[in-house]
Amino acid sequence: MTVISPQSIIDTLGTIVGRESIQAWAEHPAKSIWQRALSPDTHPVAVVYPASVAQIQAIMQAASSQGWRVLPLGSGTKLAWGGLGIADILLSTAHLTQLIDHAAADMTVTAQAGISFQSLQDQLKAEQQFIPLNPIQPDQATLGGIASTRDTGSLRHRYGTIRDLCLGMQFVRADGTLVKSGGRVVKNVAGYDLHKVLIGAWGTLGIITELTLRVYPLPEHSQTWLMGGASDRLAQLLPDLRGNSLMPTCLDLLSPDWLTSTHLQGDLGLRVQFQGFRPAVQVQGKRLKQLAQQAGVQITEIPQPLAGLGAGNLGAGGLRAKFGLLPDQGVLGLNMILAEITKLGLGGSLVFHWGAGIGEMQLLGDEPALAKIVTIIRPLCQARGGFFTVLDAPLALKQSLDLWGYTGNAMALMGTIKQQFDPKGLLSPQRFVGGI
């Protein structure tokens, strides 16, 4: 096995990006957080910040020829998510922040992967347009990181995920080859959607450098409602929200902690948002209140925008997970999950995007209880057509748990795709399901 010299890595990177764009891993201010993305015995040499796509290509060409293992990232807001990887260097796209093209008339935008989501939204707002996603930490999260982890949020109910919005992509392969897929038009040619394989691939197939997304008109008016009540009454109400001329952009079931800052009470909460022209939004809000009253559910309008579960990087003791349930099993499943969380004395907060059947949870407690709850909730979700994936947890838990709990039959296919894109296994090794 070839021994990789740290100094030779620094020297090679220096000739590509300059010493000022390299930061030693031992001195990096985010080391303690980002270390949760790595195996305990892994000690990267440095974090490198290329300023251009050409520099990323040159770095990956050097990595391919010298056998460096590379962990791509944007700003690192979700780097602690996923499996414990191995890396000789971390490569950040945080300096690739250009808005390349905003075709307002065509409803598309093309930007580099390192641009922060909020910065891009602010620039689109000048043309009364927006990207209908609400990822965590939007002021820090980068476009590439959102795509790599498929971090979408509550607006998926109306607009779909980032995979649905992505029209094209540019990425660098493990050997430094630059690849372009898709285009800059809403109607794309069928089959030219290679880029969608990289969305949700956790940086294992390529380094995303540029994305083209579909944008939407900025809504004239937005109204968000919060409801609380008995589980059976919420379960009765939910199917009615798919009809009755209602078109919610958000439809989230919530754990009862979301109700504590209001006068509402109940087993669960329900958050509904309408967007569009003011008269239409007001009519839908009025109809929603009628349906809530008929179902015996408390309801109030809330002024704040949609909120997620907070920071992507939890403090010590926290566990963050993504889970799935069939929508018609959502209320029952959440009640069972919350009951188990209570039995183990854990603190927790849950959001379940009812229309998509996908949710997120954040749990706090001692490590034995957190380990135990995974063994309880995972089969509970799987029995109801879903899944349970641990995104982030204390290091000892990550080492002992099966983070993904994958039981499907696509591992061989995923391994084949990884082999085709990255035959040497240089990009984000061991970070994805099955140790890919």
N, C-alpha and C positions, 0 to 999 in steps of 0.2 A: 504494500500500500504506500502510495506517495505521501510523504510528509509535506504539509503546506506550511511555508514559512510566513508568519504574520508580517514580518517586515517586507517580504517580497509582495504581499498583497497590498500593503500601504504604498509601496513604491510604484507598483503597476497602476493602482487607482490614481495616484498623484499625477502620473503622466496623462491621464485621461481627463480628470475633472479639476486638477489642481488641489494642493494640500488644504486650501481654505474650505473646500467642499467635503472634507472628510473629518469625521469626529470619532475619536477613539471610543470603543464600546465602554471601557472601564470608567470613562469620564462623562458619559452621556447622562443628562438629567432625567431621562425617562427610563433608565436602565432597570430600576426596580419594578416598574410596571410591565415593561416589554419583556422582561425575563420570564414572565408567566406564559409567554408564547413558545418558550424554549425548554428543552430537556435540561435538568439541573447540571449535567456535566458538559453542556454546550456553552462555549465562551467565544462569541463572535469577535472578530478583530476590530471592526469599525462599522459605523453607519455612514453611507455615502449618499450625497445629495446631487445627482446629476442635474444639469440645467437645460438639457436638450435631449431629444429622442436619439440623436446620433451618439451622445455620450452613453445612454443606456445600452445601445447596440454594442458599443465598444466594450463596455463593462461585461456584458453577457458573452461576447466573443472571448474575452480573457478568461471568464469563469468557465466556459466550455472547454477551453484548451488546457486550463490548469486545474480543473476539478473543484472549483469553489462552489459551495452550496450557498444559495442566495434566498433571502427572505424578503420579498417585496412588501412595501407598505406605503400608505399615503402620509397622513398625520399621526397615525397610530391609535386612533380612538377605539378601534376594535381589534387591535393586534393581539390582545390577550384572549380573544375568542379562539376556539378551535383547539386542535391537538397540540402536543408539545413537539415542536420541530427541532431541526438541526440547521445551523447556519454558520457560515464563515464570515459573511457580511450581511448587513441589512441594507436594502436599496430603497430609498424614499423618493417618491415622485412629488414631494411637497413643493419643489421649485418649478414644476410644470403647471403654471397657473393661467395660461392664456385662454381667453374666449376667442376662438378661432373664427367662428362664423355664426351669426344669428340671422337666419332667413325668416323674418317675422311673417312675411306673407305666406310662406310655405309651412309655417308652424314647426320649425326645427331649429335646434341649436347644436353647435359643435364646439366642444371645449376640451382642453387638456385634462388629464386625469387628476392632477394635483390641485385643481381649483377647489376652494371650499364650496360646499353646497349653498351656504347662505350668500356668499359673494356672487355666485352665479344667479341665484334668485333675485338679488338686488339689481343686477344688471338687466335681467329680463323684465323686471317690473317697470322699467322706463318705457317699454313697449306694451305694457298692460298684459304681459304673459307670465306664465310660471310653469315649473315642473311639478306635477302632482305627486310628490313624495313627501313624507315627513319622517326622515331618519332621525336617529338619536344624535345629539350634539351637532346640529346642522351648521353651527358657526365654525366648527373645527373639522367635521367629517369631510373627506374629499370625495369627488365624484367617482374616482377609481375604487376607493375603499368601499363605497356604498354598493357598487356593482359587484365587486369581488365577494362580498358577504351577503348580497341580496337583501340589504337592509331597506325595507320599503315603508312600513308604518301603516297607520290606520286608513289612509286614503286609497289603499288597494281595493276597497269595496267598490269604488266607482271607476277607478282608472287602471286597475291592475298593478303589477309589480314593475320594477325597473327593467325586468326582462321583456315585458310587453312594450315599454316605452323606448327601448334601445333600438335604433334603426341601423347603426353602424358602429364600427370600432376599429381602432388601430392598436396593435399590440406587438411586443417584441418577444420572439420565441427564445427558448433556452440557449440556442446557438447564436443569438444576435440577429437573426433574420427578422426584418420588419414585415408584418402582415396586415393587410387591410381587408375588412369584411363589411358587407352591407353598403349603405350609401347615405346620402343626405336628403332623401325624399321619403315621405310617409309611405308611399306605395313602392315597395321593394320587390325585386324579382324573387320568386319562390326558390328556395335552395341556397340563396346567398345569405345565409344567416349563421355562418360559422361562429360569429362573435357571441351568440347566445350560449355556447358551450362554456365560455369563460365566466359568465355571470353566475355567481354562487360557487365558483370553483376554488375560492380561497387562495388565489395566486399560484396554483399548482400547475397551470398550463401555459401561462405567459404573463408578461408584465403589461398591463393595460396602460396605454399612453394617451389615448384620445377616444372620446365617445361622441356620438351623435344621438340626440334624444328628441322625441316628439314633445312639443310644448302645447299648452292649452291657454285659452283666454283667461285672464285673471278674473275671478268671479266678482261681480258688482257688489254682492252682499253674501254674508256668511252668518249662519245661526247654529249654535250648538246647544243641545238639550241633554240634561242628565236626569235619569230616572232611577228610582229605587223601589224595591218591593219584594214580595214573596216570589220565590223561584218559579212556582207553578204559574203564577200570573205573568211573569216575564216570558216564560216559555209559550204561553198562549198568545202573547202580544207579538212576538218576533215574526211569525209567518205573515201577519197582517202588514208588516212594514215592507214587505216585498211587493205588495199591491197597493190599492187605495190611492193610485196616482202619486205615490211617494217615490222620490229618487234620492235617497241618502248617499252622501259621499263617504260617510263613515258610519259603521254600525258595530259597536264594540260592547261586549259583555265585560264587566269589571268586577274585581273583588271588592268587598264592602268597605275597605279602607279608603276607596276613592270617594265615599260619601261623607267622610268625617268632617270635611270643611263646609258641608251644607246642612240644611235641616232635614235632608232625606234619610230614610232608614230602609233597610231591607237585607235579604240574604245576598243579593247581588245588585250591581248597578248596571245600567244600560246607557251608553252614550251614542247620540245620534246627531249627525251634522248634515245640514243642507247648504248648498252653495248655488249661486246663479243670480238671475235678475231678482231684485228686491221683492216685487209682487209675488213671484212664484215661490220664493223662499218663505215669505210670510204666510201664504196659503198652506204650504206644506207644514209649517210649524203649527198652525191652527188645527189642522187635521190630526197631527201627531198628538196634540194635547187632548183632543176628543177621544182618540184611541186609548191613550193612557188612562183617562178617567173611566172609560168603559171597562178597562181591564182591572181597575182598582189599583193602579200604580201611581206613585207620587212622581211629579215632574217639575223641573225648574230649568230656566234658561241660564247658561253659564257664559260669562263674557270672554274668558280666556281662550286662546287657541288650543288646538289639540295638543295634548302632552303625552309623552311616552313614559317609559319607566326610569328615566333619568340617565345618568352617566353610563357610558359603556364599560368603563373600568371600575369595578366594585372594589371597595376596601377589603381588608382582610376579613375572612369569615363569610363572605357573600358568595352566592351561587346564582348565576343567570342562565336561563334555559329557554329554548324555543320548543313549543309542543304543538301537536295537531290533534284534532278531534273532528269527526263528522259533524257538520253544523247542527243536525237534528239531535246530536248527542251533547251539544255544547253546554246547556244548562245543567243537565245531570252530571256530566263529566266534571265541570267546574265545582259543583257542590261536593262531589266525592274527593276531588283534589284538595279543596279547602279544608274538609274535615280531617284528612290525613295530616295536613300541615299543622292544624291546631293540635291534634293528638301528640305530635312530636315537639310541641312548644316552639315552633319556628315562627318568625315574623315573615310576612310575605305580601307581595303585590302582584296581581295578575291582570293581563289584558288579553281578551280573546276576540279576534276579528271574525265575527260570526259568519259573514258571507263566504269567507275564504277557508274557514276551518283551521286557522293558524293563530297561535297566541304566543305571548312571552310572559315569563315570570321571573321575579327577583326575590330570592329567599335569603334570610339572615338567621344565623344560629350557629351552634357548635358543629364541628366537622363530623362527628359520628351521626348526629341527627340529619345533617345534609346528605351524607352518604346513604343513610337509610331511606330517606324520602325518594331518592332516585330509583331505588329498587321497588318502591311501591307505586310511584306515579307512572313509570315507564310501561309496565304491563297493563295498567289501568287505561292508558291512552291507546296502546296497541289493540286492546280488546274492543275499542270503540272506533276502529278504523284510522287511528292516528299514529303518532310517534312522539318521542321525547329525546331531545338533544341538549346536552350540557354545553353551553357556550363558554362560560367562564366560571372558575372556582379556584379556591386556594390550591397551591401547587401540589400538596400532598394528596388532595382529592383527585386532581387531574391525573396523577400518576396511578391511582388505584381504581378509578372508574373507567368503564366503557363509556366514553363521552357520547358516541353517536348512537349506539344501540341499534345499528342497522340490521334488518332481517330480510331485506329484499333479495332479488336474484340478479342484480346488475353489477356486482363487484367485478366480475370478469370483464365486462364491457368497459367499466370505468378504468380498470387497469390497462386495458388495450388503448384507450384514448390517451391516458397519461404516457404510455410508451411511445405513441406516435408524436405527441407534442414535445415530450421531454424525456428522451430515451436514457439519458444519463442520470435522471432523478435529481437535478440541481435546484429546481424551483420549489420552495416551501416543502421540503421532504418531511413526511410523517404528520403533516398538519391536517390532512383531510381524512374522511371516512376510510376505514380499512388500512390506515397508515400510509395512504398515497401521498 
